[in-house]
Amino acid sequence: MENKSYIVAVDIGSSKVVVAVGSTTDMKTITVEAIVKEATDGVSAGLVDNSQSVSKALRAALDKVEDSLQIKISDAYACLSGKFVRSARYTDHVFVEDAENCISQPDLKALNDRMLNVKAPDDEFIMDLYPVEYKNDAGMKLAQPVGAYSKQLSATYNFILCERSAKDRLRRVFTNANISHPKAIYASGSVIAESLASNDEKQEGVAIVDIGCGVTDIAVYYGGVLCHMASLPIGSSALNDDIQHFTTNLPAATVEKLKVRHGAAIATSKPESTIQIRRSNTTKHISLFNLEAVTEARMTEIAEYVWKEIRDTGLSSKLSSGIILTGGGAKLAQIAELFHRITNLDVRVASAEVGIAVEQAELVSDTDSTLVVSLLLRGLREGACRVQMLGVEAEEPEQEYIDDEKPDGDEDFLDEDEDFDDLSEKKPGFFGRFKKMFSKTLTTAFSNPDDVAEEDDDF
């Protein structure tokens, strides 16, 4: 019998909890064994508001996976996204030790060690860090620093930071669901590209936009590096609120069906087009034209926020591979065309496709599953999870835990019995504060290396 190792990924979103399990025999390729989704109402814009509610949904999803695969899960990889997650750039330098000023591997390590000693603010922890670029003493970028001549080596690192309170709430959810500890916690935006973008696309420049229920994550790659990541606290739930208001407070389930079946990011229906909704013994008429107009207005707003975030990176003209849309909000008809109109970039909608076997394409074809599959692929690189086959003595994986500190004119019918708040009023103040935070991060990112202290540094 093959000696399987397992990777477990948990995506706790604003409308559902998604659990995925993958198996591997060589820690190089992965087979997705199961993906289970459970609805939850205990999360708002990515932040856990009710740990008991979310824990119940997580436990239900885990039970289904464990019963299906006959396994017992002890830990899992997790991710977080929301306004409490941010990226910040930090620049530091070291002087080259070689008398002839040739940069060596020890110089590179010394600079990396200095970055590892950077401290986050007391209310935040560092989720991840990696170099964005290296430069010599003349300020020229170095694609391969080792072997280059320079008196000093400087680097700009991208730090992914998260508020400790958000992590603590997530850990409580795991504890309540009888999972002792997340194996590692990542920012959703920093892993979403794992199953979506090829290495060539990351090199040429690509932006990944994951439109979730309460959060929209953006990841911008260029030169093979994640140059910027952001989580906008708005998603497709805002559209549901708009539709509910427009349709005079139809039940939430009916609103969701209206959006999925008849919503469109670009309005094309004729003014006389209507939808009939059967409710008990009555029939309600809804204007399809107005429904599409409401949908287009909200999605245009979201697309414009995304495009502004991308433009602020200074890389919008370098995204040769365009924009990849995913997540539940990307299911909306004509969403790619809307983003293309606003950005004038190539835009496509995609689900997990990179690193996944062709025979599993159908299993991972839902854009709702993209993030959790990407998290599985990240876990494949980092190490197996503690998973016991039922009836088999548990074995501890060799890998250590990762320290997460570090139809026109026609009527249609919708049967109601089938199976974020509206931000229009408070948007300016809310997003003003949000954009101010990111603006401060970007404007203070590239500090002069000569101004940096020699000991541990704070953001």
C-alpha positions as CSV (number, residue, x, y, z in Angstrom):
1,M,0.0,0.0,0.0
2,E,1.3,3.5,-0.9
3,N,2.5,5.6,2.0
4,K,0.2,8.6,1.6
5,S,0.7,12.0,3.2
6,Y,-2.1,14.5,3.5
7,I,-2.5,18.2,3.1
8,V,-5.5,19.8,4.7
9,A,-6.6,23.4,3.8
10,V,-9.3,25.5,5.4
11,D,-10.8,28.7,3.9
12,I,-13.1,30.5,6.3
13,G,-14.9,33.0,4.2
14,S,-17.7,35.5,4.8
15,S,-20.4,33.2,3.6
16,K,-19.0,29.7,3.8
17,V,-16.3,27.5,5.3
18,V,-14.5,25.4,2.7
19,V,-12.3,22.4,3.6
20,A,-10.1,20.6,1.1
21,V,-8.0,17.5,1.5
22,G,-5.2,16.4,-0.8
23,S,-3.0,13.4,-0.8
24,T,0.6,13.0,-2.0
25,T,3.2,10.2,-2.1
26,D,6.2,12.3,-3.1
27,M,5.5,15.8,-1.7
28,K,5.7,17.1,-5.3
29,T,2.3,16.3,-6.8
30,I,-1.0,16.4,-5.1
31,T,-4.4,14.6,-5.7
32,V,-7.4,16.5,-4.4
33,E,-9.4,13.9,-2.5
34,A,-12.3,16.0,-1.3
35,I,-13.7,19.6,-1.1
36,V,-16.6,20.3,1.3
37,K,-18.5,23.6,1.8
38,E,-20.6,24.6,4.8
39,A,-22.6,27.9,5.0
40,T,-21.8,30.2,7.9
41,D,-23.0,33.6,9.0
42,G,-20.4,34.2,11.7
43,V,-17.9,36.1,9.5
44,S,-18.1,39.8,8.4
45,A,-15.7,41.1,5.8
46,G,-13.3,38.3,6.6
47,L,-13.3,38.8,10.4
48,V,-14.8,36.2,12.7
49,D,-17.7,37.8,14.5
50,N,-19.1,34.6,16.1
51,S,-16.6,31.9,16.8
52,Q,-19.3,29.3,17.9
53,S,-21.2,29.7,14.6
54,V,-18.1,29.4,12.5
55,S,-16.7,26.5,14.6
56,K,-19.9,24.6,14.1
57,A,-19.7,25.0,10.3
58,L,-16.0,24.0,10.3
59,R,-16.7,21.0,12.4
60,A,-19.5,19.9,10.1
61,A,-17.3,20.2,7.1
62,L,-14.5,18.3,8.8
63,D,-16.9,15.5,9.8
64,K,-18.0,15.1,6.2
65,V,-14.5,14.9,4.9
66,E,-13.4,12.5,7.7
67,D,-16.3,10.2,7.1
68,S,-15.8,10.2,3.3
69,L,-12.1,9.5,3.4
70,Q,-12.0,7.6,6.7
71,I,-9.4,9.8,8.2
72,K,-8.9,11.8,11.4
73,I,-7.6,15.4,10.9
74,S,-5.5,17.0,13.6
75,D,-4.3,20.1,11.9
76,A,-4.6,22.2,8.7
77,Y,-3.4,25.2,6.8
78,A,-5.6,28.3,7.1
79,C,-5.8,31.7,5.5
80,L,-7.1,35.1,6.4
81,S,-8.1,38.2,4.4
82,G,-9.7,41.5,5.3
83,K,-8.8,45.1,6.1
84,F,-6.7,43.7,9.0
85,V,-4.2,42.2,6.5
86,R,-1.8,44.5,4.8
87,S,1.5,44.4,2.9
88,A,4.4,46.8,3.7
89,R,7.8,47.2,2.0
90,Y,11.0,47.6,4.0
91,T,14.5,48.4,2.7
92,D,17.8,47.6,4.4
93,H,21.4,47.0,3.4
94,V,24.7,45.4,4.4
95,F,28.2,46.2,3.5
96,V,30.0,43.6,1.3
97,E,32.7,41.8,3.2
98,D,34.9,40.8,0.3
99,A,37.9,43.2,-0.1
100,E,37.3,43.3,-3.9
101,N,33.6,44.2,-3.4
102,C,32.2,41.0,-4.8
103,I,28.9,40.1,-3.3
104,S,28.8,36.6,-1.8
105,Q,26.2,34.2,-0.5
106,P,27.1,35.1,3.1
107,D,26.4,38.7,2.3
108,L,23.0,37.7,1.0
109,K,22.4,35.6,4.1
110,A,23.4,38.5,6.4
111,L,20.9,40.8,4.7
112,N,18.2,38.2,5.0
113,D,19.0,37.7,8.7
114,R,18.6,41.4,9.2
115,M,15.1,41.3,7.6
116,L,14.2,38.3,9.8
117,N,14.9,40.5,12.8
118,V,12.5,43.2,11.8
119,K,9.7,43.6,14.3
120,A,6.1,44.1,13.6
121,P,4.0,46.6,15.6
122,D,2.7,45.2,18.9
123,D,-0.8,44.6,17.6
124,E,0.4,42.8,14.4
125,F,2.4,39.7,13.5
126,I,4.4,38.9,10.4
127,M,2.6,36.3,8.2
128,D,5.3,36.2,5.5
129,L,8.2,38.1,4.1
130,Y,10.3,37.8,0.9
131,P,12.6,39.9,-1.2
132,V,11.1,42.1,-4.0
133,E,14.4,43.4,-5.4
134,Y,18.1,43.8,-4.8
135,K,20.2,46.8,-5.6
136,N,23.9,47.7,-5.7
137,D,25.5,50.8,-4.3
138,A,24.7,52.7,-7.5
139,G,21.0,52.0,-7.1
140,M,20.9,49.5,-10.0
141,K,18.7,46.4,-9.7
142,L,20.4,43.1,-9.4
143,A,18.6,40.1,-10.8
144,Q,21.4,37.8,-9.5
145,P,23.2,39.6,-6.6
146,V,25.7,36.9,-5.8
147,G,28.8,37.5,-7.9
148,A,28.0,41.1,-8.7
149,Y,30.4,43.9,-7.8
150,S,29.3,46.5,-5.2
151,K,30.4,47.9,-1.9
152,Q,27.0,47.3,-0.4
153,L,24.0,45.2,-1.1
154,S,20.5,46.6,-0.4
155,A,17.2,44.8,-0.6
156,T,13.5,45.7,-0.4
157,Y,11.4,43.1,1.2
158,N,7.6,42.7,1.2
159,F,6.2,42.0,4.6
160,I,2.7,40.6,5.0
161,L,1.2,41.7,8.3
162,C,-2.0,40.8,10.1
163,E,-3.6,42.1,13.3
164,R,-3.2,39.7,16.2
165,S,-6.8,39.8,17.2
166,A,-7.9,38.4,13.8
167,K,-5.4,35.5,14.2
168,D,-6.6,34.9,17.8
169,R,-10.2,34.7,16.7
170,L,-9.3,32.2,13.9
171,R,-7.4,30.0,16.4
172,R,-10.4,30.0,18.7
173,V,-12.5,28.7,15.8
174,F,-10.0,25.8,15.3
175,T,-9.9,25.0,19.0
176,N,-13.7,24.9,19.2
177,A,-13.8,22.6,16.2
178,N,-11.3,20.2,18.0
179,I,-8.4,21.2,15.8
180,S,-5.7,22.1,18.2
181,H,-3.6,24.5,16.1
182,P,-3.5,25.8,12.5
183,K,-0.3,24.4,11.0
184,A,0.3,27.8,9.4
185,I,-1.8,30.9,8.6
186,Y,-1.3,32.7,5.3
187,A,-2.8,35.9,3.8
188,S,-5.3,34.8,1.2
189,G,-3.9,37.2,-1.4
190,S,-0.4,35.8,-1.0
191,V,-1.5,32.2,-1.9
192,I,-4.4,32.7,-4.4
193,A,-2.0,32.7,-7.4
194,E,-0.7,29.2,-6.6
195,S,-3.4,27.4,-8.7
196,L,-4.1,30.3,-11.2
197,A,-0.9,31.8,-12.6
198,S,2.0,30.1,-14.3
199,N,5.6,31.1,-13.6
200,D,5.7,32.8,-17.0
201,E,2.6,34.9,-16.2
202,K,4.1,36.0,-12.8
203,Q,7.3,36.9,-14.6
204,E,5.5,38.9,-17.3
205,G,3.1,40.6,-14.9
206,V,-0.3,39.6,-13.8
207,A,-2.9,40.6,-11.3
208,I,-5.1,38.1,-9.5
209,V,-8.5,39.4,-8.2
210,D,-10.4,37.1,-5.9
211,I,-14.0,38.5,-5.5
212,G,-15.4,36.9,-2.4
213,C,-18.6,37.5,-0.4
214,G,-17.2,40.1,2.0
215,V,-13.7,40.7,0.8
216,T,-11.9,41.2,-2.6
217,D,-8.3,40.1,-2.5
218,I,-5.8,41.6,-5.0
219,A,-2.3,40.1,-5.7
220,V,0.0,41.8,-8.2
221,Y,3.0,39.9,-9.6
222,Y,5.8,41.2,-11.8
223,G,9.3,39.8,-12.4
224,G,8.2,36.5,-10.8
225,V,7.6,38.2,-7.4
226,L,4.5,39.2,-5.5
227,C,5.0,42.9,-5.5
228,H,1.8,44.0,-3.8
229,M,-1.2,42.4,-2.0
230,A,-4.3,44.1,-0.7
231,S,-7.7,43.1,0.8
232,L,-10.5,45.4,0.1
233,P,-13.4,45.0,2.6
234,I,-16.1,44.8,0.0
235,G,-17.4,41.9,-2.1
236,S,-20.5,40.3,-3.7
237,S,-22.6,40.5,-0.5
238,A,-22.9,44.3,-1.2
239,L,-24.5,43.4,-4.5
240,N,-27.0,41.1,-2.7
241,D,-27.9,44.0,-0.4
242,D,-28.5,46.3,-3.4
243,I,-30.8,43.7,-5.0
244,Q,-32.7,43.1,-1.8
245,H,-33.3,46.8,-1.5
246,F,-34.3,47.2,-5.1
247,T,-36.7,44.2,-5.0
248,T,-38.3,45.5,-1.7
249,N,-36.8,43.0,0.7
250,L,-37.1,39.6,-1.0
251,P,-35.7,36.7,1.2
252,A,-31.9,36.4,1.0
253,A,-32.1,33.0,-0.7
254,T,-34.3,34.4,-3.4
255,V,-32.0,37.3,-3.9
256,E,-29.0,35.0,-4.3
257,K,-30.9,33.0,-7.0
258,L,-31.8,36.3,-8.8
259,K,-28.2,37.4,-8.9
260,V,-26.8,34.0,-10.1
261,R,-29.5,33.4,-12.8
262,H,-30.2,36.9,-14.0
263,G,-27.6,39.3,-12.7
264,A,-25.1,40.7,-15.3
265,A,-22.1,42.9,-14.8
266,I,-23.2,44.8,-18.0
267,A,-26.8,45.6,-18.5
268,T,-28.1,44.5,-21.9
269,S,-31.8,43.7,-21.5
270,K,-34.6,45.8,-22.9
271,P,-36.6,48.0,-20.5
272,E,-39.7,45.9,-20.9
273,S,-37.9,42.6,-19.9
274,T,-39.3,41.2,-16.6
275,I,-38.9,38.2,-14.3
276,Q,-41.8,36.7,-12.5
277,I,-41.3,35.3,-9.0
278,R,-43.9,33.0,-7.6
279,R,-44.5,33.5,-3.9
280,S,-47.2,31.2,-2.4
281,N,-50.3,32.1,-4.2
282,T,-49.0,35.4,-5.7
283,T,-46.7,36.4,-8.5
284,K,-44.3,39.3,-8.2
285,H,-42.9,41.0,-11.3
286,I,-39.3,42.2,-11.2
287,S,-37.7,44.4,-14.0
288,L,-34.8,42.5,-15.5
289,F,-33.5,45.7,-16.9
290,N,-33.4,47.4,-13.5
291,L,-31.9,44.2,-11.9
292,E,-29.0,44.3,-14.4
293,A,-28.6,48.1,-13.9
294,V,-28.2,47.6,-10.1
295,T,-25.8,44.8,-10.7
296,E,-23.7,46.8,-13.1
297,A,-23.5,49.8,-10.8
298,R,-22.2,47.8,-7.9
299,M,-19.7,45.7,-9.8
300,T,-18.4,48.8,-11.6
301,E,-17.7,50.3,-8.2
302,I,-15.8,47.2,-7.1
303,A,-13.9,47.0,-10.4
304,E,-12.9,50.7,-10.0
305,Y,-11.6,50.2,-6.5
306,V,-9.6,47.2,-7.7
307,W,-8.2,49.2,-10.7
308,K,-7.2,52.1,-8.4
309,E,-5.3,49.6,-6.1
310,I,-3.5,48.2,-9.1
311,R,-2.6,51.6,-10.6
312,D,-1.2,52.7,-7.2
313,T,1.4,50.0,-7.4
314,G,2.9,51.7,-10.5
315,L,2.8,48.3,-12.3
316,S,-0.5,48.6,-14.2
317,S,1.3,49.2,-17.6
318,K,3.5,46.2,-17.0
319,L,0.8,43.5,-16.6
320,S,1.4,41.7,-19.9
321,S,-0.6,38.7,-18.7
322,G,-3.5,40.9,-17.7
323,I,-6.0,40.2,-14.9
324,I,-7.3,36.8,-13.7
325,L,-10.7,36.9,-11.9
326,T,-11.8,34.2,-9.5
327,G,-13.9,33.7,-6.4
328,G,-17.7,33.5,-6.1
329,G,-18.2,37.0,-7.4
330,A,-16.4,36.1,-10.7
331,K,-19.4,33.8,-11.6
332,L,-21.4,36.9,-12.6
333,A,-22.2,37.1,-16.3
334,Q,-20.0,39.5,-18.3
335,I,-17.8,40.2,-15.3
336,A,-14.6,39.9,-17.4
337,E,-15.9,42.3,-20.1
338,L,-16.7,44.9,-17.4
339,F,-13.2,44.7,-15.9
340,H,-11.7,44.9,-19.4
341,R,-13.7,48.1,-20.1
342,I,-12.4,49.7,-17.0
343,T,-8.8,48.5,-17.1
344,N,-8.2,48.0,-20.9
345,L,-6.3,44.9,-19.9
346,D,-6.8,41.3,-21.0
347,V,-9.2,39.8,-18.4
348,R,-10.3,36.2,-17.9
349,V,-12.2,34.3,-15.3
350,A,-10.5,31.1,-14.0
351,S,-10.7,28.4,-11.4
352,A,-7.8,26.3,-10.1
353,E,-5.9,25.0,-13.1
354,V,-2.1,25.2,-12.4
355,G,-0.6,22.2,-10.5
356,I,-3.8,20.2,-10.9
357,A,-4.1,17.0,-12.9
358,V,-6.4,17.2,-15.9
359,E,-8.7,14.4,-14.6
360,Q,-9.4,16.6,-11.6
361,A,-10.5,19.7,-13.5
362,E,-14.2,19.1,-12.8
363,L,-13.7,18.7,-9.1
364,V,-11.9,22.1,-8.8
365,S,-13.9,23.9,-11.5
366,D,-15.9,26.1,-9.1
367,T,-14.3,29.5,-8.6
368,D,-15.5,29.3,-5.0
369,S,-12.9,26.5,-4.5
370,T,-9.9,28.3,-6.0
371,L,-8.5,29.7,-2.8
372,V,-8.7,26.5,-0.8
373,V,-7.0,24.6,-3.7
374,S,-4.2,27.2,-3.9
375,L,-3.8,26.7,-0.1
376,L,-3.4,23.0,-0.7
377,L,-0.6,23.7,-3.2
378,R,1.2,26.0,-0.8
379,G,0.9,23.3,1.9
380,L,2.4,20.8,-0.5
381,R,5.6,22.9,-0.5
382,E,5.6,23.4,3.2
383,G,4.9,20.0,4.7
384,A,2.3,17.4,5.4
385,C,-0.5,17.7,8.0
386,R,-1.2,15.4,10.9
387,V,-3.8,13.1,9.5
388,Q,-4.5,9.6,10.8
389,M,-6.1,6.8,8.7
390,L,-8.9,5.3,10.8
391,G,-7.8,2.0,12.1
392,V,-4.1,2.8,11.5
393,E,-1.7,4.0,14.2
394,A,-1.0,7.7,13.7
395,E,2.5,8.7,12.5
396,E,3.9,12.2,13.0
397,P,5.1,13.9,9.7
398,E,8.8,14.7,9.6
399,Q,8.1,18.4,8.9
400,E,8.0,20.8,11.8
401,Y,5.3,23.4,12.3
402,I,5.7,26.7,10.6
403,D,5.8,29.5,13.1
404,D,3.0,31.8,12.0
405,E,4.4,34.6,14.0
406,K,7.1,34.8,11.6
407,P,-33.6,36.7,-23.5
408,D,-34.7,40.2,-24.6
409,G,-38.2,41.2,-24.0
410,D,-39.3,37.8,-22.6
411,E,-40.5,37.1,-19.2
412,D,-38.7,34.5,-17.0
413,F,-39.8,32.7,-13.9
414,L,-38.0,32.2,-10.6
415,D,-39.5,29.9,-8.1
416,E,-38.7,31.2,-4.6
417,D,-39.2,27.8,-3.0
418,E,-36.3,26.3,-5.0
419,D,-33.5,25.6,-3.7
420,F,-21.8,43.7,4.0
421,D,-24.2,46.0,4.3
422,D,-25.0,48.4,1.5
423,L,-22.0,50.7,1.6
424,S,-23.4,53.5,-0.6
425,E,-24.0,55.7,2.4
426,K,-20.8,55.2,4.3
427,K,-18.4,54.4,1.5
428,P,-16.4,57.7,1.5
429,G,-15.4,57.7,5.1
430,F,-14.9,53.9,5.3
431,F,-12.8,53.6,2.3
432,G,-11.1,56.9,3.0
433,R,-9.6,55.5,6.2
434,F,-8.8,52.2,4.4
435,K,-7.0,53.9,1.5
436,K,-5.2,56.2,4.0
437,M,-3.7,53.2,5.7
438,F,-2.3,51.8,2.5
439,S,-1.1,55.1,1.3
440,K,0.9,55.5,4.4
441,T,2.4,52.1,3.9
442,L,3.4,52.8,0.3
443,T,4.8,56.3,0.9
444,T,7.0,55.2,3.7
445,A,8.1,51.9,2.1
446,F,11.4,52.8,0.6
447,S,13.4,54.3,3.4
448,N,17.0,55.4,2.9
449,P,19.2,52.5,3.9
450,D,21.5,55.0,5.7
451,D,18.7,55.9,8.0
452,V,18.0,52.4,9.2
453,A,19.2,51.4,12.6
454,E,21.7,48.6,13.0
455,E,19.7,46.6,15.6
456,D,16.1,45.1,15.4
457,D,13.8,47.4,13.6
458,D,10.1,48.2,13.8
459,F,7.6,49.1,11.0
